[in-house]
C-alpha cells in the first residue's frame, strides 16, 4: 500500500467566514494526468428493488436521489467532493491508519461521498447514510485507474450543511465522528479525531482492544489508538494557515 498523498479539506463558519456564509473547500492530490470532471446529476425517482452500479460493486438503490454537482476523476462513479440541492457538501481524504485498507472490491471512499450527497438532506443524514453503507458493504478497492498496482486507503470525510459539519474518520467498517458548529476545521490524510467524539461505531472500542491497540483503561484517544506509529503529517499546519486568513 502506498502512502496517501497530502491533501486537505476545510470548513469555516461565521463569524470566521464573512457575510454569514459557511465556506467549504478541498484541494486535490490526484495523479497529474488524470482527467477531473465537474458533473451535474438531476434528482431522480427509481423503481423498487433497482440497483445502482458504483465504481466496483452494485448496491440497492433508494426510491429517490437528490440533485448533485460533483467533482470526480473521469474513470470512476463516485466523487472527490460535491454538493447537493439541499446545500449539503461532502469531501473525502484517503488516510493512513494502523489497519491496512482492504484491497477487495467494495465501496470506495469516493463512492460514499456521492452516495451521501444523493441520499442525505442534512449533514447528519449524510453521515448516517455513509456509516450504514460501510456497515453493509465495507470499503476497499483501488483508488487509481492504473491496475498494475493497488492503492487502497481508509477514508475520512468532511460533511457540511448550513448549520453544522461532521468530521467522520473510518477504519474498515468502524468509525468515529465529531460535530463542528463554529470556527475553522481542517482534515487531511492523517487521523484528526482525539478524545472528543460525538458519535462512534458501537464496537469501535472493543475492536481496538481485540487488536491490542488499546488496553481499555484511561481516556480513549481515536488518533493515538488507530494512527500508524510512523505517521507524522501535521494537519494542524493547514488549520493554522486558515486561522491566519
C-alpha positions as CSV (number, residue, x, y, z in Angstrom):
1,X,0.0,0.0,0.0
2,X,1.4,3.4,-1.0
3,X,1.3,6.4,1.4
4,X,-1.8,8.6,0.9
5,X,-0.8,11.8,-0.9
6,X,-1.1,15.1,1.0
7,X,-4.5,16.8,0.6
8,X,-6.7,19.0,2.8
9,X,-10.5,19.7,3.2
10,X,-11.7,22.6,5.3
11,X,-14.8,24.4,6.6
12,X,-15.1,27.9,8.1
13,X,-18.2,29.0,10.0
14,X,-19.3,32.6,10.8
15,X,-18.0,34.9,12.2
16,X,-14.7,33.5,10.9
17,X,-16.2,33.5,7.4
18,X,-17.7,36.8,6.3
19,X,-21.2,37.8,5.5
20,X,-22.8,34.9,7.4
21,X,-21.6,32.4,4.9
22,X,-20.2,28.9,5.5
23,X,-17.1,28.3,3.4
24,X,-16.1,24.8,2.3
25,X,-13.2,23.6,0.2
26,X,-10.8,20.9,-0.8
27,X,-7.6,20.6,-2.7
28,X,-6.9,17.5,-4.8
29,X,-3.8,15.4,-4.9
30,X,-4.8,13.1,-7.7
31,X,-2.3,12.0,-10.5
32,X,-1.4,15.0,-12.7
33,X,-2.6,13.4,-15.9
34,X,-5.9,12.2,-14.6
35,X,-9.0,13.9,-16.1
36,X,-11.2,15.6,-13.5
37,X,-14.9,16.2,-14.4
38,X,-17.4,18.6,-12.8
39,X,-20.7,16.9,-13.4
40,X,-24.4,17.6,-12.6
41,X,-26.9,14.9,-12.0
42,X,-30.6,15.7,-11.7
43,X,-32.8,14.4,-8.9
44,X,-34.4,11.1,-9.9
45,X,-37.0,8.6,-8.9
46,X,-36.1,4.9,-9.1
47,X,-38.0,1.7,-9.5
48,X,-38.5,-0.6,-6.4
49,X,-35.6,-3.1,-6.0
50,X,-33.4,-1.4,-8.5
51,X,-29.6,-1.3,-8.2
52,X,-27.0,1.4,-8.6
53,X,-23.6,0.5,-10.2
54,X,-20.9,2.1,-8.2
55,X,-17.2,2.0,-9.1
56,X,-16.7,-1.7,-8.3
57,X,-19.9,-3.1,-6.9
58,X,-23.7,-2.6,-7.3
59,X,-25.9,-1.9,-4.3
60,X,-29.6,-1.3,-3.6
61,X,-30.9,2.0,-5.0
62,X,-33.2,4.2,-2.9
63,X,-36.6,5.4,-4.1
64,X,-35.3,9.0,-4.8
65,X,-31.9,10.6,-5.2
66,X,-31.2,14.3,-4.8
67,X,-29.7,16.5,-7.5
68,X,-25.9,16.8,-7.1
69,X,-22.9,18.6,-8.5
70,X,-19.7,16.7,-8.1
71,X,-16.0,16.8,-9.0
72,X,-14.6,13.4,-9.8
73,X,-11.9,11.5,-11.7
74,X,-13.5,10.7,-15.0
75,X,-13.0,6.9,-14.7
76,X,-14.9,6.3,-11.5
77,X,-18.6,6.6,-10.4
78,X,-18.0,8.4,-7.1
79,X,-16.7,11.9,-6.3
80,X,-13.9,13.6,-4.5
81,X,-16.2,16.4,-3.4
82,X,-19.6,17.8,-4.3
83,X,-22.8,19.4,-3.1
84,X,-26.5,18.6,-3.3
85,X,-29.7,20.5,-3.8
86,X,-30.2,20.9,-0.1
87,X,-26.8,22.6,0.5
88,X,-25.0,19.5,1.8
89,X,-21.3,19.4,0.9
90,X,-19.0,16.4,1.3
91,X,-15.3,15.8,0.6
92,X,-13.1,12.9,1.5
93,X,-9.5,12.2,2.2
94,X,-7.5,9.0,1.8
95,X,-5.9,8.3,5.1
96,X,-3.2,6.0,6.5
97,X,-4.2,4.1,9.6
98,X,-2.8,1.3,11.7
99,X,-5.1,-1.2,9.9
100,X,-4.3,-1.7,6.2
101,X,-7.2,-0.9,3.8
102,X,-8.8,-3.9,2.1
103,X,-7.8,-4.5,-1.5
104,X,-11.1,-6.2,-2.2
105,X,-13.6,-4.6,-4.5
106,X,-16.1,-2.8,-2.3
107,X,-17.3,0.8,-1.9
108,X,-14.6,3.4,-2.5
109,X,-14.5,6.4,-0.2
110,X,-15.3,8.5,-3.2
111,X,-18.4,6.3,-3.9
112,X,-19.6,7.1,-0.4
113,X,-19.2,10.8,-1.0
114,X,-21.6,10.6,-3.9
115,X,-24.0,8.3,-2.1
116,X,-24.1,10.6,0.9
117,X,-24.9,13.6,-1.3
118,X,-27.6,11.7,-3.3
119,X,-29.3,10.4,-0.1
120,X,-28.7,13.0,2.7
121,X,-30.9,16.1,3.2
122,X,-28.7,17.3,6.1
123,X,-25.1,16.7,7.1
124,X,-26.2,14.3,9.8
125,X,-28.4,12.4,7.4
126,X,-25.5,12.1,5.0
127,X,-23.3,10.8,7.9
128,X,-25.9,8.2,8.7
129,X,-26.1,7.1,5.1
130,X,-22.3,6.7,4.9
131,X,-21.8,4.7,8.1
132,X,-24.8,2.4,7.3
133,X,-23.4,1.6,3.9
134,X,-20.0,1.0,5.4
135,X,-21.5,-1.5,7.8
136,X,-23.4,-3.3,5.0
137,X,-20.8,-3.3,2.2
138,X,-17.4,-2.3,3.7
139,X,-14.8,-0.1,1.9
140,X,-12.0,-1.2,-0.4
141,X,-10.6,-1.2,-3.9
142,X,-8.0,0.7,-6.0
143,X,-8.1,4.5,-5.7
144,X,-6.3,4.8,-9.0
145,X,-7.2,3.7,-12.6
146,X,-3.8,2.1,-13.1
147,X,-4.5,-1.6,-12.5
148,X,-0.8,-2.6,-12.3
149,X,-0.8,-2.0,-8.6
150,X,-3.5,-1.5,-6.0
151,X,-3.5,1.7,-3.9
152,X,-6.2,1.2,-1.3
153,X,-6.9,3.5,1.7
154,X,-9.2,4.1,4.6
155,X,-11.3,7.3,4.3
156,X,-12.0,10.4,6.3
157,X,-14.9,12.8,5.4
158,X,-15.9,16.4,6.0
159,X,-19.7,16.6,5.8
160,X,-21.2,20.1,5.9
161,X,-24.5,21.9,5.7
162,X,-25.6,25.4,6.6
163,X,-25.8,24.7,10.3
164,X,-23.1,22.2,11.2
165,X,-20.3,20.0,10.0
166,X,-19.3,16.4,10.8
167,X,-15.8,15.0,10.7
168,X,-16.1,11.3,10.0
169,X,-13.0,9.0,10.1
170,X,-13.1,5.3,9.3
171,X,-11.2,2.1,10.0
172,X,-12.8,-0.5,7.8
173,X,-16.4,-0.6,8.9
174,X,-15.5,1.1,12.2
175,X,-15.8,4.8,12.6
176,X,-15.9,7.9,14.9
177,X,-17.3,11.3,14.2
178,X,-17.1,14.8,15.7
179,X,-19.8,17.6,15.3
180,X,-18.5,21.1,14.5
181,X,-20.6,24.2,14.6
182,X,-18.1,27.1,14.9
183,X,-14.6,28.2,14.0
184,X,-12.4,26.6,11.3
185,X,-11.9,22.8,10.9
186,X,-9.4,21.1,8.6
187,X,-8.8,17.4,7.8
188,X,-6.1,15.8,5.9
189,X,-4.6,12.3,5.2
190,X,-3.9,11.8,8.9
191,X,-6.4,10.9,11.6
192,X,-7.5,14.1,13.5
193,X,-10.1,12.9,16.0
194,X,-8.8,12.6,19.5
195,X,-11.0,12.3,22.7
196,X,-14.0,14.4,21.5
197,X,-16.3,12.1,19.6
198,X,-20.0,12.8,19.3
199,X,-20.8,9.5,17.6
200,X,-19.0,6.2,17.1
201,X,-19.4,2.7,15.9
202,X,-20.8,0.7,18.9
203,X,-18.0,-1.8,18.7
204,X,-15.2,0.6,18.0
205,X,-13.5,0.4,21.4
206,X,-13.9,-3.4,21.8
207,X,-12.4,-3.8,18.3
208,X,-9.4,-1.7,19.3
209,X,-9.0,-3.9,22.4
210,X,-9.2,-7.1,20.4
211,X,-6.3,-5.9,18.2
212,X,-4.2,-5.0,21.2
213,X,-4.2,-1.3,20.3
214,X,-6.0,-0.1,23.5
215,X,-5.9,-1.6,27.0
216,X,-9.4,-0.4,27.9
217,X,-8.0,1.8,30.6
218,X,-7.8,5.6,30.6
219,X,-9.3,8.0,28.1
220,X,-9.9,6.7,24.6
221,X,-8.0,8.8,22.0
222,X,-9.0,7.8,18.5
223,X,-5.9,9.2,16.7
224,X,-3.5,7.6,19.2
225,X,-5.2,4.2,19.0
226,X,-5.5,3.9,15.2
227,X,-2.7,6.0,13.7
228,X,0.4,4.2,12.4
229,X,3.4,4.9,14.6
230,X,5.4,6.4,11.7
231,X,2.6,8.9,10.8
232,X,4.0,12.4,11.4
233,X,1.9,14.6,8.9
234,X,0.7,17.6,10.7
235,X,-2.9,18.5,9.8
236,X,-2.7,21.4,12.3
237,X,-0.5,23.3,9.8
238,X,-3.4,23.6,7.5
239,X,-5.7,24.8,10.3
240,X,-3.1,27.3,11.4
241,X,-2.8,28.7,7.9
242,X,-6.6,29.1,7.7
243,X,-6.8,30.7,11.1
244,X,-4.4,33.5,9.9
245,X,-6.7,34.4,6.9
